């Protein structure tokens, strides 16, 4: 559901050391989308350690259209998956 409200998505920068080590995978983040659509309370739930900071840095700048409940904006908890894959 959250994906439909996403207005601005910054792609993560693949950490050079992770790329050199050929580390790939999915970083799962828990996030709160504020009443204004900004990301707050971002926490890593799982994923390769080498990729976690890059995922957090990218998702922190994402912007969402505020969720409305009875016409009023509300905070929403969501899970975000950031997938890192090496081209090949």
N, C-alpha and C positions, 0 to 999 in steps of 0.2 A: 504494500500500500504506500509506503513512504516514497518509493521510486517515482510515483506519479506526481508528487509534490516537489520534486527536486528541480530547482531553478538553475543552480550553478554547481558544476561538478569539476573539481580540480583533479587531474590524474596524478597519481603518486609518481615520484621520481624513484626509479629502481636504484637502490644503493649499489654503488660500484663494487663494493666488497662482496655483497650478496650475489651480484651478477657473476663476478669472478669465481665464486664458490659454487655457482650454478644452483643457488637456493631459489626455489619457487614454492608457491602455495597460496593459501587464502588466510588473510588476517581477519578475524571476526571481532568487531567492535560493538560495544554497547554505547548508545548515544541518547542524549535528550535533545529534542528539537524544541527550542524555546518558542514563546508566544510570537516572537518577531521573525522566526524562521532560521535563527542562527543555531549552531551546534554548541551545546554545553554538556558538561559532565561526561566527557569521552573516556572510555575505559577499554583496554584490550581484554578480550575474553580468551582468545586463542590465536595461534598462528606462529610461523617461524620467527624466532627472536630477531634475526637480522632484518626482517621486513616490517616489524611492528612500528617503529618510529616513523618510517616513511608513510605508512598507512594513516597514522594519527595526524601527521602534518598535513596530508592532503585532505582528509575528511574534516578537519577543524575549519577549513575555509569554505566548505560546502554551504549553500544557502537553499532553504526550502520555502515554499509558499506556506504560510501559517495554517495550521489545522483549525477548523472552526467547529465548535460544538454549540448548537443553538445560536449561531451567529457570533459567538465570542471566540477569540483565539485561545487555544489551550496548549500547554506543554504536552509533548508526546515522547514516550520511550520507544526506541527502535533499535534493531540490530542491523549493522552494516557489514557486508562482506566485501573486502578489497582483495581482488585476485591478482597475483603476480605470476606471469608466465614468461618464460624465455622463448623468444622466437627461435624457430629452428628448422 
